Amino acid sequence: LPEEGPRITGGKPRYQIGDTVRVNCTSGRSKPAAQLMWFINGEQANSSFLRGPETVYTGREGLETSVLGLEFRVSPKHFRRGDMKLKCLATIATVYWRSNEESVEGDKPQKAPVLESRETVPPSKSRADRVQAAGRCSLLLPCTTVVASCGIFALIATHVTFTRYR
């Protein structure tokens, strides 16, 4: 029987939707070779995603190592709560059953800012409405700019007043 469990190689710590996953699972040396299976989020991987298996014979003892590749394009269904779990299971008949699992994160693409839409009311003729409308913030003139500008104008006005009556 193998002295160690299966190894997963070639993976990245993060994937985005549209990326291609290319990983290998390699069993420990044994006689006979272990049978390998891939699981994605606990479900057996589609056979079209599998590459191999390949059996490598090593040493004078004739021990065998199995390699099974997994290759697929990442889609939204592969992420559960932002993670994807890739698991490789190695078995030899009913006497050996070992697995290795890797959890990878989904890269969160930056979301575009959402523009807020508000109901518009026809403007009235009163001065109060014009003053109130002028004090509103907008995408072109954010509130921080308005507040900072008011502070600067207040400083200038104070300075002018102070120097005029000095």
N, C-alpha and C positions, 0 to 999 in steps of 0.2 A: 504494500500500500504506500501511497505518497507520504513523505515525511512532513510536507507542508500543504496548506490549502491552495486553492487556485489564486493566481495573481492577475490583477487587472492593470493594464498598461495603456498608455497613449491618450488618456483622457485629459480634458482641461477642467479647471475648477469652475468655469462659468460658460454657459452657452446662451445664445439668443435665438429667438425663433428665426428659422431659415439657415442656421448653422448646420454643418454636417458633423455628426458624432462618428469618430473612427477609433474604436478601442479593440484591444485583444484580451482574451482570457487564456492563460496558460496554466495547465495543470502541473502538479508535481510529478516527478518520475515514478512510474509504477509498471507492473506487469499483471494484467493487461492495462492498456491506456484507459484513463478516465473518460467517461462520456461528459461532454460539456453542454450546458444550456444557458441562454441569456434570458433575463427578465428585465422589463422596463416598468418601474413602479408596481412591482409585484405581479405583473402579467407577462406570460411567456412572449418573447419577442417574435414578431412576424418572421417567418422563414426567409422572406425576401431580403431581410436585413442582415442575414448571416453570411459570413465569408469563411469557407472551410467546412468541416474541420480538417486540420492537417495533423498527421502523427509524425513525430520525430523520434528516431531510435538513437539512444546514447549508451556509451560504455560497453564493456565486454559482457556485462550482465544482460544486455538487450532490453534495458528498461525503456519505457515509452513515455513521451510527453505529448499531450494534446494541446492544440492551439485552435481557438475558435474566435473569429473576428465578428464584430458588430458594427454595422455602418448604416446610418439613416439620417434623414434631414429632420431637424427639430421643428415640431409644430406646437401650437398652443396646448393641445391635449397632453403633451409630454410633461407639462409642468403642473404639479399639485402643490398649491400654497407656495409657489415660487421655486420649488425644488423638483429635481428629477432624480430618481434612484435607479442605478444600474447595478444589477446583481448577476453574478456568474455562479452557477451551481455545477460542481464536479461530483459524479457518482461512479462507483464501480459495483455493479450488481446491487445487492442489498447490504453489502458489508462496509461501504464507504460512502459518506454523504457529507460534503463540506462545501461551504459557499463563501463568497466575498462580495461585499456590497459597497458601492461608492455613491455618495450623495453629492450632486452638483447643483449649483445655484443657477437660476435664470437671471441673465442680465436684464435689469429693468431699463427699457429705453426711456429717455427723458420725455416727459409729456409736455406738449405745447400748452401754454397758458390758455385757460378757458376764458373767453370774453363773456361778460355778464350782460344780459339783455334786460332792459327795463322798459316798462310801458311809458310812452311819451304822452304828455298832455299839451294841448295847444297853448302857446304862450299867451299871457294876458298883457294888458297895457300898463299895469302898475309898475312903479319904480322898484318896489320890494321884490317882485319876481325877477327883475333884471339883476338886482344885487345878489339875490340868492343864487341865481343861475351862474353868475360870474364867480361865486365862491366855491362852486362844485369842482371836484377833481375829475380829471379825465386821463385817458391813456397817454395823450400828448403832453399833459401837464399834471404829473402825479401830485398827490397831497403833500408829500415831503418837499417838493419844489415850491409849492404855494406857501407852506409854513416858513421855509427858509427865506423866501423872498420877502415875506411880511416882516420877518426879523431883521433883515438887512435894511428894508425901508424904514423901520422903526429906529434903527441905529442912526441912519443918515438924517432922518427928521430930527432926532434928538440932538445930533451934532450941529446941524444947521441952526436949530433953535438956540442951543447953548452958545454958539459963537456969535450969533446975531445980537443977543442981549447981554453979552459979557462986558 
